[in-house]
């Protein structure tokens, strides 16, 4: 695969552009932590916008999971099974929120620091990998349950446990 033509390697920016940069990278005689790469200002703006949106989504998921948790606690007094179901729903929702916030923070650090773009980018990608691994398995489990439900309905219909309407039956007569 080739890199798109508008993403040519750039020279690092001057240190004066980021006063909050990692001070250890500036000290004379300090060991470099690896190859340094700095994104351009246009690329930084794209990453900053992504970070802001990810933070909004992450906070939304955390707040939503807190509300689901409160609902689960309330339902524990009504029906323990419903409360337990809500608590099970809370877990992946909270993880999605936390991992989205972590990725957003790492993307923001790509913009805000100097000389550490690649390590921060790799931290963001690690958080996104965890997030999408969780979403992958949720999707797989959901698809398995859907296939099992379809098979169960087919078995119940073919065994006669679920009666099927005859040809002369109309929809309104079934209601």
C-alpha positions in Angstrom: 0.0 0.0 0.0 1.2 3.5 -0.7 0.7 6.6 1.4 -1.7 9.2 0.0 0.2 12.0 -1.7 -1.1 14.7 0.7 0.5 13.1 3.7 4.2 13.7 2.9 6.6 13.5 5.8 7.1 16.8 7.6 9.9 18.3 9.4 9.4 18.8 13.2 7.9 22.1 14.3 9.9 24.6 16.3 9.8 23.9 20.1 8.4 27.4 20.7 5.0 26.4 19.1 4.2 24.0 22.0 5.2 25.4 25.4 3.7 22.4 27.3 5.8 19.9 25.5 7.8 17.1 27.2 10.7 18.9 28.9 12.8 15.7 29.0 13.0 15.8 25.2 14.6 19.3 25.4 17.3 18.6 27.9 20.8 18.4 26.5 22.3 15.0 26.9 18.9 13.2 27.3 18.5 10.0 25.3 15.9 10.1 22.5 13.0 7.9 23.1 12.7 6.8 19.5 12.0 8.2 16.1 10.3 11.6 16.3 7.5 12.7 14.0 5.4 15.7 14.1 2.1 16.1 12.3 1.4 19.3 10.4 -0.9 22.0 11.7 -3.6 20.8 9.3 -3.2 17.2 10.4 -3.2 18.4 14.0 -6.6 20.2 13.4 -8.1 16.9 12.1 -6.8 15.0 15.1 -8.0 17.7 17.5 -11.5 17.6 16.0 -11.5 13.8 16.2 -10.4 14.0 19.9 -13.2 16.4 20.8 -15.9 14.3 19.2 -14.5 11.1 20.8 -14.5 12.9 24.2 -18.2 13.9 23.7 -19.1 10.3 22.8 -17.1 8.8 25.6 -18.7 11.1 28.2 -22.1 10.3 26.8 -21.5 6.6 27.2 -20.2 7.0 30.7 -23.3 9.0 31.7 -25.6 6.6 29.9 -24.0 3.7 31.7 -24.4 5.4 35.0 -28.1 5.9 34.3 -28.4 2.2 33.3 -26.7 1.3 36.5 -29.2 3.4 38.5 -32.1 1.9 36.7 -30.6 -1.6 37.4 -30.4 -0.8 41.1 -34.0 0.4 41.1 -35.2 -2.8 39.3 -33.3 -4.9 41.8 -36.1 -4.1 44.3 -38.8 -4.9 41.8 -37.4 -7.9 40.0 -33.9 -9.2 40.6 -33.6 -10.7 37.1 -34.4 -7.4 35.4 -31.9 -5.6 37.7 -29.3 -8.1 36.8 -30.0 -7.7 33.1 -29.4 -3.9 33.5 -26.2 -4.5 35.3 -25.0 -6.8 32.5 -25.8 -4.0 30.0 -23.9 -1.5 32.1 -20.6 -3.3 31.7 -19.9 -3.0 27.9 -21.4 0.4 27.8 -19.1 1.7 30.5 -16.1 0.0 28.8 -17.0 1.6 25.5 -17.1 5.0 27.2 -13.9 4.6 29.1 -11.9 3.3 26.1 -13.3 6.1 23.9 -12.2 8.7 26.4 -8.8 7.1 26.6 -8.4 7.1 22.8 -9.6 10.7 22.7 -7.1 11.8 25.4 -4.3 10.1 23.5 -5.3 11.8 20.2 -5.4 15.1 22.1 -1.8 14.5 23.4 -0.7 13.9 19.8 -1.7 17.6 19.2 -0.6 19.0 22.5 2.9 17.5 22.9 6.0 17.7 20.8 8.3 14.7 20.0 5.8 12.1 21.2 3.3 11.9 18.4 4.0 8.3 17.5 3.8 6.9 21.2 0.6 8.9 21.8 -0.9 7.7 18.5 0.0 4.1 19.4 -1.8 4.5 22.8 -4.9 5.8 21.0 -4.8 2.9 18.6 -4.5 0.5 21.5 -7.6 1.9 23.1 -9.4 1.7 19.8 -8.3 -1.9 19.4 -9.8 -2.8 22.8 -13.0 -0.9 21.9 -13.5 -2.6 18.6 -12.5 -6.0 20.0 -15.3 -5.6 22.5 -17.7 -4.4 19.8 -16.7 -7.3 17.6 -17.5 -9.9 20.3 -20.8 -8.2 21.2 -21.8 -8.4 17.5 -20.8 -12.1 17.3 -22.8 -12.9 20.4 -25.8 -11.0 19.1 -25.6 -12.8 15.7 -25.4 -16.2 17.4 -28.5 -15.4 19.6 -30.3 -14.2 16.4 -29.5 -17.4 14.5 -30.5 -19.5 17.6 -33.8 -17.6 17.8 -34.5 -18.2 14.1 -33.7 -21.9 14.4 -35.9 -22.2 17.5 -38.9 -20.6 15.7 -38.4 -22.9 12.7 -38.3 -26.0 15.0 -41.3 -24.8 16.9 -43.3 -24.2 13.8 -42.3 -27.4 12.1 -43.2 -29.4 15.3 -46.6 -27.8 15.5 -46.0 -26.1 18.8 -46.6 -22.7 17.1 -49.7 -23.0 14.9 -49.5 -21.5 11.5 -52.6 -19.9 9.9 -54.3 -21.8 7.1 -54.6 -20.4 3.7 -58.2 -19.3 4.3 -57.3 -17.4 7.4 -57.0 -13.6 7.1 -54.8 -11.4 9.1 -57.9 -9.6 10.7 -59.4 -12.9 11.8 -56.1 -13.8 13.6 -56.4 -10.6 15.6 
